[in-house]
Amino acid sequence: MQREFRHGTALGVVALSLCLLACGAGTAASAGDGGEPSTESAPITSCQVADPTCAKPAPHYADITGVLDRSCNPCHTGVGKAPWPLTDYDDVSAWAESIEQDLSGCTMPPLDGGIGMSASERRLVLNWVHCGALQ
């Protein structure tokens, strides 16, 4: 089963507003392009989520660290921008249930917060949680 969430839902707007306030994120234009946003900095306005599975071999923490570094840790360092860090296994595994809810509900990363997460990256992290958040 695949679900698609669009920016503008009540839950999405609330979560987005909170994260934008915390992160100070937005979209930025690329240098030298006349002020127009590039594809990389264009806002992400939809999210597709597939139900998680636990294939063999199950994903381990090392398999998701790149996704976390790109899509979560620009804000979730635990200093200033976000109230809790997602920078090591203990931190991430402690928040696994919340991470699953936020990724499944497309509230994180915020859809137009300037930091994206592809459907395959979202599925990988959800599968990691579903498989027991293996170290």
N, C-alpha and C positions, 0 to 999 in steps of 0.2 A: 504494500500500500504506500502510495506516495502522496504527500500533502504539499500544497504550495501556499505560502503566506505572502501577502503583499503589504508593503509599507502603508500605513494608514489605519490598520486595525487598532482598536482601543488598547489592547495589551501591548502591541508593538510600539505605539506612540508613547505610552508611559515608560516602557523600558528604554526606548531610544532616547527620550528626554533625559532620563536619569544618567544614562551612559555618556551622552554628549556633555552634560554638565560635569560629570566626573573626569572625562577624558579631554574635554576641550577639542574634540575631534570635529572635523568637517572635511570638505573636499578642497583640495588645493590645486591651482593651475600649475602646469609644468612651466619651468623656466624657458623663455625663448619662444613660446608658442602663441604670443599675442594675448595671453590671459585666458585662453580656453582650456578647460580641464582635459587631460589626456585620458585615454581609455583606462589606464591604471588608476587614475584618481577619480574617475566618474563614480557617482553614487551607485550603490547596489540597492535595487529596489524590490527584489523578490528573493525568496528562499525556497528551495526544494529539499524536502526531508524524506528519506526512505527509512522504513522501519529497520532498526538495527538487527544484525545477525551475528552469530558467533561461528565463523568459519575456522577451519583448521589450516594453518596454525593461527591461534588467537593473537591479536595484536598486543604488543607490549608497550610500555611507556616510551621506550626509545623510538617506536614507530610514530608517535604523535608529537614528539617534542618540536619538530620543525613547524607543524601546524600551529602549535601553541605560541611559538616564538613569533611567527608572522601575524597571527590573527588575534591573540589574546594578550600577550606580554607587552605590546606597546602601551597598554593601560594597566594591566594587572601585575605590577611590580611590587605592590604592597606599600609603595611610598607615594604619597600625594594623590595620584589620579584614581586609584581603585582601592577599596578598603581591604582587599586580601590579595596576596601574591599567588600567581600560578606559575612559579618559576622552577619548582622541583617536584619530584614524585610525591613526597609527603603532602605538600600543599595541594597539588592537583587531585590526588586520590581522596583527600579529606573533603573536597568539594565535588566529587564525582556525581552525586545525585543532583546537585544544583546545575552542574555543567550539562548533564543530560537533559534536564528540564529546559534550560536556556537554549541549547542547540536544537532540541526538538520543537520548541515553540518559536524558534527564529528570533529570539530577543537578543541573542549575543552571537557574534558581534553585531552591534546595531546596524540595521540595513543601510542607513545612509551616514554612518559614522566615519566613512573614509577608509575603513579597514575591512577587507573582504575575507570570505571563506567560501571556497568552492563546494559544490554538492559532494564531491568525492572526499574532500577534507573533512567536511561535517560528518559524513558517513563513517569515516575512519575513527574519529574521536568517539562517536556514538557507539560504534562496534566495540571499541576498547572498554568503555564503561559497561556495556551489555555483557561482555565476556569476563567481567570481574575486575577490571582496572589492574591488570597484571603489571608487575614491576619489570 
